[in-house]
Amino acid sequence: MREWLFLECPECSNRNYRTNRSGIVNTPKVELKKYCRFCRKHTTHKEKKK
């Protein structure tokens, strides 16, 4: 079963992106380099649950 997760900018703490992944336990946290429209630059967004 797939589970939703949100990607949060570490600099401004805004949750800018929503994605999903498989519900397998013990998977590492997702970190993706994405554009933050509030900071106006690319940052490494980290996974945050609801």
DSSP file (Angstrom, degrees, kcal/mol; ACC not computed):
  #  RESIDUE AA STRUCTURE BP1 BP2  ACC     N-H-->O    O-->H-N    N-H-->O    O-->H-N    TCO  KAPPA ALPHA  PHI   PSI    X-CA   Y-CA   Z-CA
    1    1 A M              0   0    0      0, 0.0    22,-1.4     0, 0.0     2,-0.2   0.000 360.0 360.0 360.0 137.5    0.0    0.0    0.0
    2    2 A R  E     -A   22   0A   0     20,-0.2     2,-0.4    21,-0.1    20,-0.2  -0.532 360.0-156.6 -82.8 147.2    1.3    3.5   -0.9
    3    3 A E  E     -A   21   0A   0     18,-2.7    18,-1.8    -2,-0.2     2,-0.2  -0.967  14.1-123.3-126.3 144.5    1.6    6.2    1.7
    4    4 A W  E     +A   20   0A   0     -2,-0.4     2,-0.3    16,-0.2    46,-0.3  -0.574  29.8 178.1 -83.3 144.5    1.7   10.0    1.2
    5    5 A L  E     -A   19   0A   0     14,-2.8    14,-2.6    -2,-0.2     2,-0.4  -0.983  19.1-135.5-142.8 156.1    4.5   12.1    2.4
    6    6 A F  E     -AB  18  48A   0     42,-2.2    42,-3.0    -2,-0.3     2,-0.5  -0.864  11.1-137.1-113.5 145.0    5.3   15.8    2.3
    7    7 A L  E     -AB  17  47A   0     10,-2.8    10,-1.3    -2,-0.4     9,-1.3  -0.900  23.0-162.5-103.6 125.9    8.6   17.4    1.4
    8    8 A E  E     -AB  15  46A   0     38,-3.0    38,-2.2    -2,-0.5     7,-0.2  -0.887  19.4-123.9-115.0 136.5    9.6   20.3    3.6
    9    9 A C     >  -     0   0    0      5,-2.5     4,-1.5    -2,-0.4    36,-0.1  -0.621  15.7-148.0 -74.3 129.2   12.2   23.0    2.9
   10   10 A P  T  4 S+     0   0    0      0, 0.0    -1,-0.1     0, 0.0    35,-0.1   0.743  92.1  50.5 -72.5 -21.3   14.7   23.1    5.8
   11   11 A E  T  4 S+     0   0    0      1,-0.1    -2,-0.0     3,-0.1    -3,-0.0   0.911 127.7  15.9 -84.8 -44.6   15.3   26.9    5.5
   12   12 A C  T  4 S-     0   0    0      2,-0.1    -1,-0.1     0, 0.0    -3,-0.0   0.496  92.6-131.4-109.3  -5.6   11.7   28.3    5.6
   13   13 A S     <  +     0   0    0     -4,-1.5     2,-0.4     1,-0.2    -5,-0.0   0.720  54.9 145.1  61.7  25.9    9.9   25.2    6.9
   14   14 A N        -     0   0    0     -5,-0.1    -5,-2.5     1,-0.0     2,-1.0  -0.764  52.0-131.1 -91.4 140.2    7.2   25.3    4.2
   15   15 A R  E     +A    8   0A   0     -2,-0.4    -7,-0.2    -7,-0.2     3,-0.0  -0.801  38.2 164.3 -91.0 103.0    5.8   22.0    2.9
   16   16 A N  E     +     0   0A   0     -9,-1.3     2,-0.3    -2,-1.0    -1,-0.2   0.749  51.8  39.9 -96.1 -27.7    6.0   22.6   -0.8
   17   17 A Y  E     -A    7   0A   0    -10,-1.3   -10,-2.8    17,-0.0     2,-0.4  -0.924  55.4-158.9-130.5 149.3    5.7   19.2   -2.4
   18   18 A R  E     +A    6   0A   0     -2,-0.3     2,-0.3   -12,-0.2   -12,-0.2  -0.993  24.6 154.7-125.6 134.8    3.6   16.0   -1.9
   19   19 A T  E     -A    5   0A   0    -14,-2.6   -14,-2.8    -2,-0.4     2,-0.3  -0.857  27.5-130.5-144.9 177.8    4.6   12.6   -3.1
   20   20 A N  E     -A    4   0A   0     -2,-0.3     2,-0.3   -16,-0.2   -16,-0.2  -0.915  16.5-178.2-134.5 164.0    4.0    9.0   -2.3
   21   21 A R  E     -A    3   0A   0    -18,-1.8   -18,-2.7    -2,-0.3    -2,-0.0  -0.943  42.3 -72.7-150.6 169.5    6.1    5.9   -1.8
   22   22 A S  E     -A    2   0A   0     -2,-0.3   -20,-0.2   -20,-0.2     0, 0.0  -0.334  42.3-121.4 -66.8 151.8    5.5    2.2   -1.1
   23   23 A G        +     0   0    0    -22,-1.4     2,-0.2     2,-0.0    -1,-0.1   0.103  61.4 141.9 -83.3  23.5    4.5    1.4    2.5
   24   24 A I    >   -     0   0    0      1,-0.1     3,-0.6     2,-0.1     2,-0.1  -0.471  51.6-123.2 -69.3 132.6    7.5   -0.8    3.1
   25   25 A V  T 3  S+     0   0    0      1,-0.2    -1,-0.1    -2,-0.2    -2,-0.0  -0.400  87.6  30.9 -73.8 152.9    8.8   -0.5    6.6
   26   26 A N  T 3  S+     0   0    0      1,-0.3    -1,-0.2    -2,-0.1    -2,-0.1   0.773  77.1 146.4  71.1  30.5   12.5    0.5    7.2
   27   27 A T    <   -     0   0    0     -3,-0.6    -1,-0.3     1,-0.1     3,-0.1  -0.763  53.5-106.4 -91.4 145.0   12.9    2.6    4.1
   28   28 A P        -     0   0    0      0, 0.0    -1,-0.1     0, 0.0     2,-0.1  -0.289  42.6 -90.5 -68.4 156.2   15.3    5.6    4.5
   29   29 A K        -     0   0    0      1,-0.1     2,-0.3    18,-0.1    19,-0.0  -0.374  45.3-111.1 -67.7 145.5   13.8    9.1    4.6
   30   30 A V        +     0   0    0     -3,-0.1    17,-1.7    -2,-0.1     2,-0.4  -0.601  34.6 179.3 -82.3 133.8   13.4   10.8    1.2
   31   31 A E  E     +C   46   0A   0     -2,-0.3     2,-0.4    15,-0.2    15,-0.2  -0.968   7.5 171.1-133.8 119.2   15.7   13.8    0.4
   32   32 A L  E     -C   45   0A   0     13,-2.1    13,-2.8    -2,-0.4     2,-0.8  -0.972  36.1-123.0-129.4 142.7   15.3   15.5   -2.9
   33   33 A K  E     +C   44   0A   0     -2,-0.4     2,-0.3    11,-0.3    11,-0.2  -0.766  49.7 160.2 -85.4 111.2   16.8   18.7   -4.3
   34   34 A K  E     -C   43   0A   0      9,-2.4     9,-2.6    -2,-0.8     2,-0.4  -0.819  43.5 -96.6-130.0 165.7   13.7   20.8   -5.3
   35   35 A Y  E     -C   42   0A   0     -2,-0.3     2,-0.6     7,-0.2     7,-0.2  -0.718  28.7-153.4 -86.5 131.0   12.9   24.4   -6.0
   36   36 A C  E  >> -C   41   0A   0      5,-2.5     4,-1.8    -2,-0.4     5,-1.1  -0.923   3.1-162.1-103.7 118.4   11.4   26.4   -3.1
   37   37 A R  T  45S+     0   0    0     -2,-0.6    -1,-0.1     1,-0.2     5,-0.1   0.688  90.1  54.0 -75.1 -16.5    9.2   29.3   -4.3
   38   38 A F  T  45S+     0   0    0      1,-0.1    -1,-0.2     3,-0.1    -2,-0.0   0.867 118.4  32.8 -83.3 -39.1    9.3   31.0   -1.0
   39   39 A C  T  45S-     0   0    0      2,-0.2    -2,-0.2     4,-0.0    -1,-0.1   0.675 101.7-136.9 -84.7 -20.1   13.1   31.0   -0.7
   40   40 A R  T  <5 +     0   0    0     -4,-1.8     2,-0.3     1,-0.2    -3,-0.2   0.871  69.8  81.7  61.3  42.2   13.5   31.4   -4.5
   41   41 A K  E   <S- C   0  36A   0     -5,-1.1    -5,-2.5    -7,-0.1     2,-0.4  -0.975  87.1 -86.6-160.0 168.7   16.3   28.8   -4.7
   42   42 A H  E     + C   0  35A   0     -2,-0.3     2,-0.3    -7,-0.2    -7,-0.2  -0.701  50.0 168.6 -83.6 129.5   16.9   25.1   -4.9
   43   43 A T  E     - C   0  34A   0     -9,-2.6    -9,-2.4    -2,-0.4     2,-1.0  -0.902  44.1 -97.3-134.3 164.0   17.2   23.4   -1.5
   44   44 A T  E     - C   0  33A   0     -2,-0.3     2,-0.3   -11,-0.2   -11,-0.3  -0.742  42.1-153.7 -85.1 103.7   17.3   19.8   -0.3
   45   45 A H  E     - C   0  32A   0    -13,-2.8   -13,-2.1    -2,-1.0     2,-0.3  -0.603   8.8-152.1 -80.9 137.5   13.8   19.1    0.8
   46   46 A K  E     -BC   8  31A   0    -38,-2.2   -38,-3.0    -2,-0.3   -15,-0.2  -0.799  21.7 -96.5-114.2 153.5   13.3   16.4    3.4
   47   47 A E  E     +B    7   0A   0    -17,-1.7     2,-0.4    -2,-0.3   -40,-0.2  -0.437  40.1 175.8 -70.0 133.3   10.5   14.1    4.2
   48   48 A K  E     -B    6   0A   0    -42,-3.0   -42,-2.2    -2,-0.2     2,-0.1  -0.997  22.8-134.7-134.4 135.8    7.9   15.0    6.8
   49   49 A K              0   0    0     -2,-0.4   -44,-0.1   -44,-0.2     0, 0.0  -0.350 360.0 360.0 -79.3 169.5    4.8   13.1    7.7
   50   50 A K              0   0    0    -46,-0.3    -1,-0.1    -2,-0.1   -45,-0.1   0.546 360.0 360.0 -51.0 360.0    1.5   14.8    8.1
